[in-house]
Amino acid sequence: MVKKEEKVPVIKKTKRFLGCSEMQNISDIKTESFERRSSMEVTIGSRLLGVAITIFILIVTIKFELLAYTIMTAQLIMSLPFLMAAMISNSKIVNQKTLSSYRVLNRITSAIASAFLFNTLGLMVAKYVSFAIGILFFLVFILLLIILIFIDLDKTTIENKIMSEVLMIILMIALGLLPALGLYGFWGI
């Protein structure tokens, strides 16, 4: 009777990095990569959440009139639950299975939260500091997002780019640039 050969996990030699052992299973490396990336993105999200809360508290305590414009206030306040959803979904991504489950939610909530937060900053600059600098902020930001779309573009990344960069561009134009230009929702609403 011939025995079937047992599959031995593929072992890859790795350099010693951040306390990793000399030899590691490839699946362990992927899991560690997901965990490192996930924790890094949660850290970035928590810092953005801190910025949003700080801006809100400063506005409320120093000059409440800054919240008189619904479009700024709504975006600032709505960025908070989207940032929380992005951070929670990021913390759930630890392997390939959870990546496929949470990545779409994460990309969409991150894009919406970031767009809302940056729109609030741009609208405040356009309204209270300098109209020209506020418009320049939006134009440069949108231009950089367009450039990011075309860097390393292939079929596998096009879905991710549509979910994040294109969504951010649409939100920044519709809820940031156009209101800053006075086309709707900013000067008096």
N, C-alpha and C positions, 0 to 999 in steps of 0.2 A: 504494500500500500504506500502510495506516494503522498507525502505530507505537503500541504499547501504552504508556501512561504508566507510567513507573517510579515505584514507591512511594518517596517521600522520607521518611526517618525524621522523626517528629514532634519538633520542637525546642521546648523550653519555656524561656522566660526565667526565670532564677532569681536570687535575691539572692545576693550574695557571702557565702558562709557557710563557715567552716572551710576556706578555700583553694579553694573550688570556682570554676570558671570562670563567666563571664557566661551562656554558652549551654551547655546540656547535653541530650543525648538522653534521652528519658524512660526508656528501658531502663537507661541508666547511673545515673539517679537511683534507680530501684528497686534495682539491684544495690548501690549505695552505702548505701541504707537498710538492706538486709539485712545488709551487712557491719558497719555501725555497731551495729545491734541485736544481731547475733550476738556481736560483740566485747564489747559491754556485758554481755550475759548470761554470757559466759565469765568476765568479770571478777568478776561477782557470784558465780558458781559457785566460782571459785577462792578467793574470800574465805570462803565457807561451808566449803569443803574445809579451808582453813587453820584455821578455828574448830574444826572437828571433830577435826582432828589435834592441835591445841593442847589441847583438852579431854582427849583421850585421853592425851597425854603427861603433862599435869599430874596426872591421876588416877593413872597408873601410878607416877609419881615421888613424889608427895606422900602419897597415901592409896590404896593398892591395894584396900582393903576396899570402896571405892565401886563396884568392878566385881563385887561379890559377887552382884548381882542379874542374872540372865540376861537379863531383858527389857530392862534398860538397856544392858547390854554389847552384846547382839546388835544393838540398834538403832543404837548409836553406831558399831560396827564396820561394819555393813551400809550405813550412810549413805555411807561412803567410796567403794565401787565405784559406787553410784548417782550420787553427785556427779560422779565421773570420767566416767561414761557421759553424763550431762547436758552436761558441758562439751565433750566430744568431739563429741557430736551437734550442739551449738550452733556449734562452730567449723566444721562442715561446711555450715551454712546460709549460702549466699552469693547465691542467686538463687531464682527461683520453682520451678525443677525440684528443687533440693536441699531447698527448704522442704517440699515435699510428701513427699519421701522421709524426712526426718529429724524433722519436727515432732512426730509422734505419739510417737516414742521419746523425744524431748526432754521433752515435756510430762509423760509418765508417770514417767520417771526423775527429773525435777526435783521432782515432787510427792512421790514416795516418799522421796527423799533429804531433802527439807525436813521432811517429817513425822517421819521417824526422828530427825533432829537435834533438832527442837523437842520431840519426845516425851522424848528423853533429858534435855534441860534441865528440862522440866516435872517429870519423875519425880524428878530429883535435888533440885529445890526442894521437892517434896512430901515426900520422904523425909528429907532432911537439913537443910532450913532451916525451912519452915513448911508444914504440911499445907494450911492454908487458902489460903495464897498460891499453892501449887502447883495446887490445884483452880481458883482464880480465873484463873491463867495459862491453863489449858486452856479454861475457859468463855469468856473474852474472846477467845482466839485462834479458837475455833470460831465464835463469834458474828461476828467480823470476816470470816471466810471465807464465812459464809452471806450477809452483806451484799454481799461482792464478787460473789457469784453473781448477784444481782439487779440489779446496776449494769450498765446498757447491755446488757440481755439481748435478743438476737434469735436467729433461727434459725442464723445463721452462727457465733455465738459459743457456742451451747449445747454443741456437741461439745467445744470447748476447755475450757469450764467443767466439764463432766463429767470430762474427763481430768485436770484439775488440782485445782480447788477441792473438788469432791465426793470425789475420791479422798483428798485430804488430810484432809477432815473424817472420813471413815470410818476412816482410819488413826489419826488423833488420838483418836478416841473408843475404838476397839478396842485400840490399843496404848499409849495415853497416859492418858486420863481413867479408863477402867474399871480398869486396874491401879493407878492412883494412889488410887482409891477402895477398893482392896483386894478387888475382886471376883474377880480371878484374877491369877496370874503375877507378883506383886510382893512381897508380904509373906512371904518365906521361900523362894521358888523362884528 
